[in-house]
């Protein structure tokens, strides 16, 4: 039962990080870019890096909790959660890239 609660908590945290990155990426590039240099002045790139940064601390804390319960060692849990965050951030990046394109 603890494992199911842990998985649901990780999924909810990842979803919240992705949604926050999506809306912050929109707000950071809507009128003028938040940062005047690449890769942070395009919406998909900024969204990807925000998702990665917003997922870093929760992944670390979840890996600590996973190691404390004895489900996996800390490095294994951390690499697994970071891989999950990278995969989800890349999926969000490609979604943003396919949604917003400029046709000349």
PAVO-221192 format. One record per atom (N, C-alpha, C, O): residue in three letters; y, z, x. Coordinates in steps of 0.2 Angstrom, whole numbers, plus 2048, in hexadecimal, padded with zeros to 3 digits. Layout:
<fises>
ALAYZX ...
</fises>
This chain:
<fises>
UNK7FA800804 UNK800800800 UNK806800804 UNK80B7FD803 UNK80680480A UNK80C80480F UNK80D7FD811 UNK8137FB813 UNK8077F9813 UNK8087F2816 UNK80B7EE811 UNK8107EA813 UNK80A7EE80B UNK80D7EA805 UNK8147EB805 UNK8187E7804 UNK8167F2805 UNK81D7F4804 UNK8217F180B UNK8267EF80A UNK81E7F2810 UNK8217EF817 UNK8227E8816 UNK8277E6818 UNK81D7E4814 UNK81E7DD814 UNK8237DB80F UNK8277D7810 UNK8247DE809 UNK8297DD804 UNK8307DF807 UNK8357DB805 UNK8307E480B UNK8377E680D UNK8397E1813 UNK83F7E0813 UNK8347DF817 UNK8367DA81C UNK8387D3818 UNK83D7D081B UNK8357D1813 UNK8367CB810 UNK83D7CC80C UNK8417C780D UNK83F7D1809 UNK8457D3806 UNK84B7D380B UNK8507D080A UNK84A7D6811 UNK84F7D6816 UNK8507CF819 UNK8567CD81A UNK84B7CB81A UNK84C7C481D UNK84F7C0818 UNK8547BC81A UNK84E7C1811 UNK8517BD80C UNK8597BF80C UNK85D7BB80B UNK85A7C580C UNK8617C880C UNK8657C5812 UNK86B7C3812 UNK8627C5818 UNK8657C281E UNK8667BB81E UNK86C7B8820 UNK8617B781B UNK8627B081A UNK8687AE815 UNK86C7AA816 UNK8687B280F UNK86D7B180A UNK8747B380D UNK8797AF80C UNK8757B8811 UNK87B7BA814 UNK87D7B5819 UNK8837B3819 UNK8797B281D UNK87A7AD822 UNK87C7A781E UNK8817A3821 UNK8797A5819 UNK87B79F815 UNK88279F813 UNK88679B813 UNK8847A5810 UNK88B7A680D UNK8907A7812 UNK8967A5812 UNK88E7AA818 UNK8937AB81D UNK8947A4821 UNK89A7A3824 UNK88F7A0821 UNK89079A824 UNK894795820 UNK898791823 UNK89479681A UNK898792816 UNK89F795816 UNK8A4791817 UNK8A079B816 UNK8A779E817 UNK8AA79D81E UNK8B079C81F UNK8A679C823 UNK8A879B82A UNK8AA79482B UNK8AE793830 UNK8A878F827 UNK8AA788829 UNK8AD785823 UNK8AE77F823 UNK8AE78881E UNK8B1785818 UNK8B8782819 UNK8B877B818 UNK8BD78581A UNK8C378281B UNK8C5780822 UNK8C677A824 UNK8C4785827 UNK8C478382E UNK8BF787832 UNK8BD78C82F UNK8BC784837 UNK8B778883A UNK8B978F83D UNK8BF79083F UNK8B579383C UNK8B679A83F UNK8B679A846 UNK8BB79E849 UNK8B279684A UNK8B2796851 UNK8B478E852 UNK8B078A850 UNK8B878D857 UNK8BA786858 UNK8B678285D UNK8B877D85F UNK8B078585E UNK8AB781863 UNK8A4781860 UNK8A278485C UNK8A177B863 UNK89A77A860 UNK895780863 UNK897782869 UNK890782861 UNK88D78085B UNK88F784855 UNK88C78484F UNK895788855 UNK89778C850 UNK89C78984B UNK89E78C846 UNK89E78384C UNK8A3780847 UNK89F77B842 UNK8A377983E UNK89977A842 UNK89577783D UNK89177C838 UNK88F78183B UNK89177A832 UNK88E77F82D UNK88778182F UNK88578682F UNK88277C830 UNK87B77D831 UNK87A781838 UNK876786838 UNK87E78083D UNK87D783843 UNK88078B842 UNK87C78F845 UNK88578C83F UNK88879283E UNK88379683A UNK88279C83B UNK880793835 UNK87C797830 UNK875799834 UNK87379E833 UNK873794838 UNK86D79683C UNK86E79C841 UNK86A7A1841 UNK87479C845 UNK8757A1849 UNK8777A8846 UNK8757AD848 UNK87A7A8840 UNK87B7AE83C UNK8757B1839 UNK8747B7839 UNK8707AC837 UNK86A7AF835 UNK8667B283A UNK8637B7839 UNK8667AF840 UNK8627B2846 UNK8657B9848 UNK8627BE849 UNK86C7B9848 UNK86F7C0849 UNK86E7C5844 UNK86D7CB846 UNK86F7C383E UNK86E7C8838 UNK8667CA838 UNK8657CF835 UNK8627C683A UNK85B7C883A UNK8597CC840 UNK8537CF840 UNK85C7CC846 UNK85A7D084C UNK8597D784B UNK8547DA84D UNK85E7DB848 UNK85D7E2848 UNK8587E4843 UNK8547E8844 UNK8587E183D UNK8527E3838 UNK84B7E183B UNK8467E583A UNK84B7DC83F UNK8447DA842 UNK8427E0847 UNK83C7E1847 UNK8477E284B UNK8467E7850 UNK8437ED84C UNK83F7F184F UNK8477EF847 UNK8457F6844 UNK83F7F5840 UNK83B7FA840 UNK83D7EF83D UNK8377EE83A UNK8317EE83F UNK82C7F183D UNK8327EC845 UNK82D7EC84A UNK82C7F384C UNK8267F584E UNK8317F784D UNK8307FE84E UNK82C802849 UNK82880684B UNK82E800843 UNK82A80383D UNK82380183D UNK81E80583C UNK8227FB83F UNK81B7F883F UNK8177FB844 UNK8117FD844 UNK81A7FC84A UNK8167FF850 UNK81580784E UNK81080A851 UNK81A80A84B UNK819811849 UNK813812845 UNK810817845 UNK81280E840 UNK80D80E83B UNK80680C83E UNK80180E83C UNK806809844 UNK800807847 UNK7FD801845 UNK7F77FF847 UNK8017FD842 UNK7FE7F683F UNK7FE7F1845 UNK7F97ED845 UNK8037F184A UNK8037ED850 UNK8077F0855 UNK80A7F5854 UNK8067ED85B UNK80A7F0860 UNK8117EE860 UNK8127E985C UNK8167F1863 UNK81D7EF862 UNK81E7E8864 UNK8227E4860 UNK81C7E686A UNK81E7DF86C UNK81B7DA867 UNK81E7D5866 UNK8157DB865 UNK8127D6860 UNK8167D685A UNK8177D0857 UNK8177DB857 UNK81B7DC851 UNK8227D8852 UNK8247D584D UNK8257DA857 UNK82C7D7858 UNK82C7D0859 UNK8307CC856 UNK8277CD85D UNK8277C685E UNK8257C2857 UNK8277BD856 UNK8207C6853 UNK81F7C384D UNK8257C2848 UNK8267BE845 UNK8297C8848 UNK82E7C8843 UNK8347C4846 UNK8377C0842 UNK8357C384C UNK83A7BE84F UNK8387B784E UNK83C7B384C UNK8317B684E UNK82F7AF84D UNK8307AD845 UNK8327A8843 UNK82F7B2841 UNK8307B283A UNK8387B0839 UNK8397AC835 UNK83C7B483C UNK8437B383B UNK8457AC83E UNK84A7A983B UNK8427AA843 UNK8447A3846 UNK84279D841 UNK846799840 UNK83C79E83F UNK83979983A UNK83E799834 UNK83F794831 UNK83F79F831 UNK84479F82B UNK84B79C82C UNK84D799828 UNK84D79E832 UNK85479B834 UNK854794835 UNK859790833 UNK84F791838 UNK84E78A839 UNK84D786832 UNK850781831 UNK84A78982D UNK849787827 UNK850787823 UNK852782820 UNK85478C824 UNK85A78C821 UNK85F787824 UNK863784821 UNK85E78682B UNK86278182F UNK86177A82C UNK86677682B UNK85B77882B UNK859772829 UNK85B771821 UNK85C76B81F UNK85B77681E UNK85D776817 UNK864774817 UNK867770813 UNK86877881B UNK87077781B UNK87177081E UNK87676C81B UNK86D76E823 UNK86F767826 UNK86D761821 UNK87175C821 UNK86876281D UNK86675D818 UNK86B75D812 UNK86C75880F UNK86E763810 UNK87276380B UNK87976180C UNK87C75D807 UNK87C762812 UNK883760813 UNK88375B819 UNK88275C81F UNK884754817 UNK88474F81C UNK88A74B81A UNK88C74A815 UNK88D748820 UNK89374481F UNK89173D820 UNK88E73B825 UNK89373881B UNK89173181B UNK89872E81C UNK89C72E819 UNK89872A822 UNK89E726823 UNK89D71F821 UNK8A271B822 
</fises>
